[in-house]
Amino acid sequence: MVIVGAGMVGAACALYASRAGLRTVLVDRGPVAGGTTGAGEGNLLVSDKEPGPELQLALLSLRLWRELTAGTGGFGTAVEFHAKGGLVVAARPADLAALTAFAGGQDEIPAAGLSLMAAVNADEPPVHPEDPTITGCHHVQLLAPGSTAERSRHAMAIHPGWFDRSPCGTGTSARMAQLYARGELPLHQDFVNESFIGTAFTGRLTGVAEVGGRPAVLPTVTGRAWITGTAQYLLDPTDPFPGGFLL
């Protein structure tokens, strides 16, 4: 395969074609990314897009960039990629009104999750089969179109109205249990669960069990995490209430 043009599109096509096993040649009259690509701003924006194909494409691009800069299977620091936020300033009342309406549309997804939570908890709240104190629905996983038993994309709505930036280990395990019960996910098969911002966990069911007389599965979940803080708690032997107190 011969690809003419070593800009962003051509270089990407060459990379994934070669990874697919094709013998690939990339040609250009100048250096790689030496034309329009090299002169571009180089931003990947997600927050300014309404739900739809454009947002889905931006999220896919974000995931691919993260994979390209990963330490295993990627290019690491050889590829420049900085994940950061952005700020949009409304200079006029009309601009503020437009931004407010746009943000309101984005709030529809977590609102839908909260509505589902309320309906489940009002009708038949789930209860742990061995511990009745563990009860209620507090997470709702909203699946994106095209999600399968091999790879799934979702937005995880959490009480009282947040989105989980993480792919959610609890949600990944629950989704695998659901797929297994439906006969769509066998044991010992990887399941990639991707969040709405492109982060991903890989889950796998390693066996079956029984909990409280009900069939259950044994999940494993792997992924990346970062330490954001530490805490230390001490029990002084002279403290008369080392275990706290109850009023």
N, C-alpha and C positions, 0 to 999 in steps of 0.2 A: 504494500500500500504506500503510495506517495501522497503526502499532504503538502500543499503549497500554502505558505504563510505561517510564520512562527509567532503570531500574536497569541492572545489569550485563547481564542477558539481553536486555532490550529494546534497549539502546544497541548491543550487539553485532549483534543482528539487523538493526537499522537501518543500521549501517555496512556490513555485507557485502551487504545487499540493494541499497543504493545503489551499491556498487562493482560489483555484477552488472548495473547498468543500469536498475534499477527506480526509479520515482518514489516516494519514501518520505517519510512524515510521521511524526514521533515526538512523542507527546503525553504529558503527565504533569501532575498537579495541582501539582507542586512542581518544584524544580530537578533537573537531571540528577544521578543518584546521590545524591539527597537523602533516600532512605528507608533500607531495609535494607542496600543495597549500601554506602552511605556510613558505616554504623555497623559494618560487618563488619571483621574483623581484616586481611583483604587478603593472606593468605599463599597461595602456590602450592607445596604440598609434594609432593615426588617420592620422597624417600628412605624414607618411611614406608609405601609401597604395595607390595604383592606383585605379581608378574607377572600381568597380566590386563587386562581392559577399563579398570579404574579407573586403572591406571598408564599405559596408552596414552592415555587422555583427558588425564591430567595432563601428559604429555610433549607432546601436541598443543597444550595451552594454553600451555605454556612456549615453544614455537616461535612461536605466534601473538603472544605478548607481545613477544618479541624483534623480530618483524617490525614491530609497531606502534611500537616505540621506535627503529627503525633510522633512519639519517640520510636514506636514499633510499627514498621510497615509504612512509615511516612518519610519525609525528607528532613524532619526536625527543624533546626535553626537555619537550614539552607533556604527555606522558604519564609519570607517575612509575613507575619500575620499577627495583628494585635486586636484582641477582642476588647471592645470598649463601648460605652454608651454614647448617647447624643442628647442634644438640647435643642428644642425648637422654640423660638421666641415669636410671639405675636405682637407686631408693631402697631396694629390698628384694631379697633373693636370688631370689625368684620372678620379679620384674620382669627381673632380669639374665638368668635362664634363658630367659625369653620373647624378649628382645632377641637373645640369642645364637642361638637357634633361627631367628629371623627373618633375621638376617644370614647364617646358614648357607644358608638357601634362596636368598638373593641371590647367594651364591658359586657356585651351581650353574652359572650361565651361563658365567663364565670357565673353570670346571673343564671344561665341555663343550668349549670352544674348545681348551684344552690337550690334551684327549684326541684331538681331531681332528688337531691338529698332530702329535702323537706317532704316530698311525696313518699319516698321509701320509708323514712322514719315515722311518718304519720300512719302508713298502712300496715307494714309488717317489718319493723326494724330488725336487722340481723343480730343474732346473739351467739356468742362463742359456745360451742357444744359442751365445754368443760368448765367455763368460768362465766357465769351470768353477769358479772360486773363489766365484762367487755361487750359492749352493745352499741348499736347505732351505726349509721352510715355517715362518714366524715370526708370521704374522697369520692370523686366521680371522674372516671376516665372517659374523655370524649375522643373517639377515634377519628382519624383523618381518612378520607376516601383512599382506597387502594391498600389499606392495611391488611396483612395476611398473617398466617400462622408462623411465617419465617421472619418477617420484619413488620413492625407496627409503628405508626406515628400517632401521637396523641397530645392533648392538653389535659393536664391533671388539675381539676378544680378542687380546692381545699377549703373547708370551713375556716374562717367566716367569709371567704370571698377572694382567695388568692390563687395564683397559679404556682405550681411547683416547678422551679427551674431544673430540678433533678428529674430524671426519667422515673423516679419513685420505685424503690425496691419493693415496697408493699404492693403497689399497683402492678409491677412486673410479675410478682408471684401470683397475684390474684388472676391476672390475665392468662398466665400459663395454665392455672388450674381450670379456668373456664374453657380454654381451648382443648385441654386434655379431656374434660368431661364431654365435649362435643365430638371427640374423636379426630380432631384436626391437628393436634400436637402430640407426637409419640414421646416416649421417654428417651433421654440421651440425645436430644436434638436441640441445637442452639436456637434461641429466640431473641432477636434484637429488638429492644423496646426503646424508641426514640422520643425525646421530649419535644415540645413545640419550639424550643430554641436550638435544637440540633444535638444536644447531649444524649448519650445512649448508654444503656446497660445491656449486657448479654446474659440471658437467663437460660437455665437448663433444668429439666426435671430428672432427678437421679433415681427415683423410686416411688413406691406407693406405701401408704400406711393407713391407720384407722385412728380417728380422734373423736372421742365421745360417741362411738358407735357409727360414725359416718366415714365414708371413704375420703382419703386425703392423699396429697402428693407431697414429695420432698423436693423443694426448689433450691437451686443455687443461683446467686446473682453476682456478677463481676462488673466492674466499671472503675471510673476514676472519681476521687474525692479529695478535698483539700481541708486541712485543719485550719479552722478560723478562730479557735480559742481553746483555752484549757482552764480547768477549775480544780481546786483541791479542797476536800472536806475532811475535817479532823474530829475525832471523838476523844474528848479529854476525859481521863479516868475520874476526875473530880466533879465532872458535870452530873448533876442529879437527874437530868432529863436527856440522856444521850440519844434516845430514839424519838425525841420530840414529845408533844403532848396533844391531847384531844379535848376540846371543850364540848 
